[in-house]
Amino acid sequence: MTHLPTQPAPTPAGTTEFTGHCLCGAIRFRGTYDAGHDLNACHCSQCRRWSGHVWAAILPKTLEISGTPKWYRASDFARRGFCGDCGSSLFWQRDGSPVIDVAAGAIDSPTGLRLQGHIFVADKGDYYDITDGLPQDPQE
């Protein structure tokens, strides 16, 4: 279990602080990400099935997690983290990477985030259209 320190570390220039939590509050987190971070919505079948629709996540520079997420091996190259109590989808981590992506929907408002585009649109669901005019990449 990782505990949040009582005093946050100074925020490096050019970064933005964030906090968030799962639906029940058993898992809480905070960290920083680069200002101007690109937020893309992933439309792959795994992300849609896991989150219930599309997945959008930030790539934090720093991340501190309070509570113990459960992890599921979603593929042969990544795992997905969630709350074992309420089931909230929270994290995604590529094998061998120290970075844990954080679900944008679990970040406390105001986030300051803006969607920049869509990835894996060749695999998107047939029940919706993407009409926001943002760039769409058929793959990643």
C-alpha positions as CSV (number, residue, x, y, z in Angstrom):
1,M,0.0,0.0,0.0
2,T,1.3,3.4,-0.9
3,H,0.3,6.3,1.4
4,L,-0.1,9.9,0.3
5,P,2.3,12.2,2.1
6,T,0.8,14.9,4.4
7,Q,2.5,17.7,2.5
8,P,2.5,17.6,-1.3
9,A,5.9,17.9,-3.1
10,P,6.5,21.2,-4.9
11,T,5.0,21.1,-8.4
12,P,7.7,21.4,-11.1
13,A,7.3,24.2,-13.6
14,G,5.2,23.2,-16.6
15,T,3.3,20.5,-14.8
16,T,-0.3,20.4,-13.5
17,E,-1.3,18.7,-10.2
18,F,-4.3,16.3,-10.1
19,T,-6.2,14.3,-7.5
20,G,-8.8,11.6,-7.9
21,H,-10.5,8.5,-6.6
22,C,-12.6,5.6,-7.3
23,L,-16.4,5.7,-6.9
24,C,-16.3,4.4,-3.3
25,G,-13.2,6.3,-2.2
26,A,-11.2,3.2,-1.2
27,I,-8.5,4.1,-3.9
28,R,-7.3,7.6,-4.0
29,F,-4.4,9.1,-6.0
30,R,-2.6,12.3,-6.8
31,G,0.2,13.3,-9.0
32,T,1.4,15.7,-11.7
33,Y,1.3,15.6,-15.5
34,D,2.9,17.8,-18.2
35,A,0.9,21.0,-18.9
36,G,-0.6,20.8,-22.4
37,H,-0.9,17.0,-22.2
38,D,-2.7,15.4,-25.1
39,L,-5.7,13.4,-24.0
40,N,-6.9,10.9,-26.5
41,A,-10.0,8.7,-26.3
42,C,-9.2,5.0,-27.0
43,H,-11.9,3.2,-28.9
44,C,-10.3,-0.3,-28.9
45,S,-12.5,-3.2,-28.0
46,Q,-10.6,-3.9,-24.7
47,C,-11.0,-0.3,-23.5
48,R,-14.6,-0.2,-24.4
49,R,-15.4,-3.5,-22.7
50,W,-13.4,-2.6,-19.6
51,S,-14.7,0.9,-19.1
52,G,-18.2,0.5,-20.6
53,H,-17.5,2.9,-23.5
54,V,-14.3,4.7,-24.4
55,W,-11.2,5.1,-22.3
56,A,-9.3,8.4,-21.9
57,A,-6.2,8.6,-19.6
58,I,-3.4,10.9,-18.7
59,L,0.3,9.9,-18.6
60,P,1.4,11.2,-15.2
61,K,4.9,12.4,-14.4
62,T,4.4,11.5,-10.8
63,L,1.7,9.3,-9.2
64,E,1.0,8.4,-5.6
65,I,-1.7,5.8,-4.9
66,S,-3.5,5.3,-1.5
67,G,-5.3,2.0,-1.2
68,T,-4.6,-1.2,-3.0
69,P,-5.9,-1.5,-6.5
70,K,-6.5,-5.0,-8.0
71,W,-4.8,-5.7,-11.3
72,Y,-6.1,-7.7,-14.3
73,R,-3.8,-9.0,-17.1
74,A,-5.8,-7.7,-20.1
75,S,-3.2,-8.8,-22.7
76,D,0.2,-10.1,-23.1
77,F,1.7,-6.6,-22.8
78,A,-0.3,-4.7,-20.2
79,R,-2.4,-4.8,-17.1
80,R,-5.4,-2.8,-15.9
81,G,-6.0,-1.6,-12.4
82,F,-9.4,-1.2,-10.7
83,C,-11.0,-0.9,-7.3
84,G,-11.8,-4.3,-5.8
85,D,-14.7,-2.8,-3.8
86,C,-16.7,-0.7,-6.3
87,G,-15.1,-1.9,-9.6
88,S,-14.1,1.5,-10.9
89,S,-11.6,1.3,-13.8
90,L,-8.7,3.4,-12.8
91,F,-5.3,2.5,-14.3
92,W,-3.5,1.0,-17.3
93,Q,0.2,0.0,-17.3
94,R,2.3,-1.4,-20.1
95,D,4.7,-4.2,-19.0
96,G,8.1,-2.9,-18.2
97,S,6.9,0.7,-18.0
98,P,7.2,2.7,-14.7
99,V,4.3,4.9,-15.9
100,I,0.8,4.0,-14.8
101,D,-1.9,5.8,-17.0
102,V,-4.7,7.3,-15.0
103,A,-8.4,7.3,-16.1
104,A,-9.4,10.9,-16.9
105,G,-12.9,10.1,-15.6
106,A,-11.6,9.4,-12.1
107,I,-9.7,12.7,-11.8
108,D,-11.3,15.3,-9.6
109,S,-12.8,18.4,-11.3
110,P,-11.8,20.8,-12.5
111,T,-9.3,18.7,-14.5
112,G,-8.3,21.3,-17.1
113,L,-7.9,18.5,-19.6
114,R,-9.2,18.7,-23.1
115,L,-9.7,15.8,-25.5
116,Q,-7.2,16.1,-28.4
117,G,-8.2,13.2,-30.6
118,H,-9.2,9.6,-30.9
119,I,-7.2,6.4,-31.3
120,F,-8.0,2.9,-32.5
121,V,-11.1,4.2,-34.3
122,A,-11.0,1.3,-36.7
123,D,-12.1,-0.8,-33.7
124,K,-14.7,1.6,-32.4
125,G,-18.2,0.4,-31.5
126,D,-20.9,0.4,-34.1
127,Y,-23.4,2.1,-31.8
128,Y,-21.9,5.6,-31.9
129,D,-20.4,8.1,-34.3
130,I,-17.4,10.4,-33.6
131,T,-18.5,13.8,-34.8
132,D,-16.4,16.3,-32.7
133,G,-14.0,17.1,-35.6
134,L,-10.9,16.0,-33.6
135,P,-8.2,13.9,-35.3
136,Q,-9.0,10.2,-35.6
137,D,-6.2,7.6,-35.9
138,P,-7.4,4.2,-37.1
139,Q,-4.7,2.6,-34.9
140,E,-2.7,4.2,-32.2
